[in-house]
Amino acid sequence: MRKLAIKLFGRCPQGVGLSVPSPRSCVAVGFPLQSLTRAYQLAIDKGFFSVILALVIVSTSCAQKKRPIQGETEFQKEINSDYKDASKSPLKEKDRKNFESLDFFKFDSAYVVIANFKRTPNEKPFKMKTTTARRPIYVKYGELTFNLKGESFKLNIYQNQGLIEKEGYENYLFLPFLDETNGLESYGGGRYIDARIPEGSTMIIDFNKAYNPYCAYNDKYSCPIVPRKNYLKTRIEAGVKAFDKH
């Protein structure tokens, strides 16, 4: 059986056809077939609107499921996106299913500071303690001194000796810290900031980009324990807050 399209008023409607035993693809028909044309067109209309209705339902459903990534800053949006992604998220599956956003301190430019960077080239590599028996090799790479809200502070910054062997991480530095929000608004084990080797003698520290160790979300991870020397005797009200599983 081959399809024969109905030619009306000198044109052949694209995609419209009747199954008839004829080799011709399109013939002219007149008003005697108007009733058949109407019946066929009605069937087409019903099918068309059914398809449209199905598309609307699917689109609405997808729009409801795929909600915009939340976040006040690009950092917040990026980390929320990663935590929603099953291939990247440290969250347990039961927590990730209903995850919308981490809880953040409100962005505050006062916590973006310019620190003086002092390289410490003669430091010996050491095994950094973690939440498990794993002991990755780190070295103290330098010291950062800065002023925050009228007070002076110092932090040591570290380099993971295993990580620098991986492409893209050759100049990666690790800045963990503790502060007086730990165990209250923020995670009790302290927080981390990612950094890169500076080109000069200064480095920008943006505490608004401080994030929790993966261990704050899932105990299957092994996380470096923040050295006590990196305790800041002040409240760092910036970055990611403690994770609320509820």
N, C-alpha and C positions, 0 to 999 in steps of 0.2 A: 504494500500500500504506500503511495507517495502522496505528499501533501499538495493540495491545490488551493492557492490563495484566492480570495474573493476580490475581484477587481471592481471597484465602485467608482462611478463618475470619472473614469479615465485614469485611476491610479490603483496600485496594488499595495494595500496596507502591509507594512513590514512586520514579519513575524506572525501574521494571521494566516491560517490555512485550514483546509478540510481534508480528511483522509478519503481520497477517492481513487478508484483504479484507473488513473490517467497519467500519462507521462508528461503532460503539460504542467508548467509551473504556475501559470497565471492566465486566466481567461476572463473575458468580459461577461458580466451578467447584468440583468436589468431589474426592473421593479418586480417581476414575478418572484424573485428570490428575496424580496425585502423581509418577509416574515422569518425566513431562515437566517438572514443576515442579522436581524434583531436578536433572535434566539442565541446565535453564536456570539454576538457582541456582548450580550448579557452574561454569558458564561465567562467570557474574557474579563469583563468588568469585575465580576465576583472574584475571579482568580487574582486579578491585579490588586484589588483592595485587600484581599486576604494576605497577599505578599507584603503590601505596605504596612498593614496592621502588625504582622509578625516582625517586620524590621523595626517598627516603632517600639514594640515591647522589648525586643532584644537591646535596642539602643538605650532605652530608659533603664533597663536592668544593668547594662554595662556602666552607664553613667553613675548609677547609684553605688556600684561596687568600686569603680575607679574614682575615688575622691581625690581632690587636689592635695598635693603634699603640703603639710603644714610646716610653718616656721617663719620666724620674723626676719632671719638673716639667711644668706646662702649656706652658711655652715649648718644651721639648724635644718634647713630643707634637705641638704645632702645627707646628713646623718639619719634623719627620719626616713628618707628614701631607702638607704642601705638597710635600716632595721626592719623595713616592711618587706624587703627582698629576701625570699627564703634561701637564696644562694649566698647571701652575705650576712644575714642577720645573726647576732649572737643569742637572740631571744629563744627561749623554749617555744616549741610549736604552739602550746596552749596559750602562751602570752602573745605570740606574734599574730594569731588569728584575729584578735580584736584590737591590735595595735594601731594607733593613729598618730601619736606623737610622744616624744620624751618630754619631760618637764624641764624647763630651762629658767634660769634667772633671766630677768629682763636685760636686754643688751645695754651695756653701760660703757661709754667711751673712756671713762676714768680708769677702766681696767685694761686699756690698751696702752702699754708703757714701752718706752725706749730704754733698753738696758745696755749697760757697758759690758762688752764681751771680752774676757781675758782667757786666752788659750793656755791650757796646762799640758804641755807636750810630754812631760816625763812621768805621767801617771802609769801605774802598773795595772794591767787587766785584772779583773776580779770576777768571781762568780756571784751574780746577784740573786738574792733569795726571791723565791716565788711562792705562790700559794700551794705549790705541789713540790715534789722532790726534784723537779727540773731546776737546773742552775745555768742559765745562759751567761756567756762571757760578755761583760761590759767593760768600758774604760771611761773614767771621768775625762771628758773632752775639754771642758772649760768651766768658767765661773761667770755668772751673770749678776750684776749689781744694779739696783734700780730703786727709784722712789715711787711710793704708792700712797697717795693721800697724805703727803707730808712726812711719811716714814721711810727709812732706808731698809732694804732687804737684800739678801743674797741667796741664789739658788745654784746648785751644781747641775750641769747638763751633761748627759751621757751619750755614748755611742755603742750600739750593739755590734760586736765584732763578727757575729755570724750573719747579721742582716746586711751588712755592707757588701757582702759577696754577691748579693742579688741585684740584678739589673734594675736601675731606677731608685735604688736605696743607698747609693754610694755616699751621698752627703746627708743622709738622714740622721737626725739627732733626737734624743729622747729626753723630755723634760717632765718628770713626775714631781708632784708636790702635795703636801698636806697643809691644811689650814683649819681655822676654828669653826668652819661650818660642817666639818666632817662628823658624821654620826647624827647630825641635826637635819639641815636642809640638803646636804650633799652626802655622797657615799662615804661610809666610815673609813674605807681603806685608802682614801685620797683619790686624786685624779691625774690625768696625763695631758700633755700638750705635745703635738708633733712640731718639729722644727727642722730647719736646714742649716748647714754650715754657712755662717755669714761671710760676706766678701770683705767686710771691714771690721771695725772695732765695736760696732753696735749691733744689736738685734732687737726686733720688735717682739714683745711678748703680748699676745692677745688672750687674756684669761677668759674671754667670752667663748673661746674655742676649746676650753677645757672639757674633757670627756671622761666617762667612767671606764675603768678596766672591764673587760668582758665578764670577769668574775662577778660583777655586780648584777648580772642578768642570768648567768648560767654557771653552775659550779663544775661543769665539765672542762672549763678552760684553766690554763695555767698562766697566772698573771704576776709580773714583777711587783714586789712589795716596795713601796716608796721608802727610800732611805730617810732616816730620822733627821739627817742634816738638811733635808729639803722641807722642813717644817716652817711655815710662815705664821708667825704669831699675830695673825689678823684674820678678819673674815673676808674671804674672796667670794663676793656675791655676784658671781658671773659663771657662765658655762652651764653644763648639764647638772641637774639636781639628782637626788637619790631616785631610784626607780621605784615607782608605785605599781605593783603587779595588779592592782585592782582598778 
